[in-house]
Amino acid sequence: MPGRAGARHDDTYLTHGAPAERWERAQLFFDAKDFTAAARILRDLVDEAPARVGPRLLLARAYYHSAQLRRAETELRGVLDLDPVEEYAHLMLGRTLERQGRPDDAAGHLRIAAALGGDVAPG
């Protein structure tokens, strides 16, 4: 069970179990706002199955929320390589680029998200 946000966790606990168990554990840590622990679990899941969009998208979100913006950007670009019409990935990539002070780079992704039906209201 997740501890307090930002707490250091034993990597054995984080990486133990079948992929489905680790996916569930990553979601628990993410929901508990322990984004660093969630990212450590998800990194292994993504490395094991790089073509799966779900874990990669959650990894990008964990990186984003833990201010690892370059890593978030890399994962989001990976998601878009796999699924170019993934509207949430475009929205997140736009937000990530904005947070990095790159509004011109963000604009295209935000427009695509809007065209695909995404909510691009500030936030």
N, C-alpha and C positions, 0 to 999 in steps of 0.2 A: 504494500500500500504506500502511496506517495507520502513523503514527509513534508516538512515546511519548504516553501519555495526557496530555491537556491541551496538547499542542503546537499552535502556531498554524499554520494551513494556508492555502494560497493558495485564495481563493474560486473562482478559475477552475477549478482542479482539482476542487473539490468540486461545482461546478455543471455541469461539462462532460459531454456525452454524452446518450444517449437515456434515457428514464425507467428502463428495465430496468437499464441500466448504473449509473445513480445509486442505484437501489434496492440493487443488489449492493454498491456502494461504501459506502452507509450501513450495511449489515449488517456489513461488514468493520470499519468504525470502531466500531460498537456492540460487536462481539465483542472488539475490542481495548481496550474501556473508554474510548474517546475519545468520550464522550457528547455533548460540545459540537459536535464536527465532525459526528457523525452527525445531530444535531438540525438543523444548518445545511443539510445535504443534504435531510433529510426535510421540513423546513419548505417548501421549494420544491415537492417532490413532492406534499405535501398541498394546497398552494395551487393546483397544476395540476389535481388530481383530488380535490376535497374529499369525494367520496362513497366513496372507497376506505378501508375500515376498516383494512387491514393497515399501510399507511404511517402512518396517524394513531395507531394503537396503539403502534407502535414509536417514533414521535415522543414520545408521552406517556411511554413508558418512559425514553427518553433524557433528557427533562426531569426526570423523577423522580430518576434516578440522578445528575443534575448539580445537584440541589437547586433546580430551578426549579419549585417546587411549584404555584404559581398557574397557570403555563403547562401543567403536567401536568394539573391539574384541568380547565382549559378544553378540552384535547384529549380527555380521557376523557369529559367531558360531550358533546362532539361525537360521539364513537364511540357513546355510548349513545343519542343522538338518531337515529343511523343504524341501530343494532342494539340495541334495548332489552334483549335477552336475552344479550348478550355477557358471559358470566360473568367472564372475566378483567378486563374493563373495570370491572365492579362491584367486584371484589376490589381492583384497583389504585386505584380512586377511594376506596374505603374506607381503604386504607393511606395514600394521599396526604392525605386529610382528617385522619387520625390524626396524621400527621407535622406537620400544621399546627396541632395542638392543638385539633382540632374533633371529639372523639370522638362527640358526639351526632349530628353530621351523618354521620359515618362508619358508625354502627351499621346504618342501613337498607341501605346498599350491601353491607355485609359479610353481613347476613342474606340478601339477595337472592343473593349469590354462593354462599352455603352451600346455599340452596334449589335453585340451578341446578347444584349438584354441585361447586362450587369448594372449594379447601382454604383455610380461614381460620385456620390455626394461626399464632400469632405469628411474625413474622419479617420 
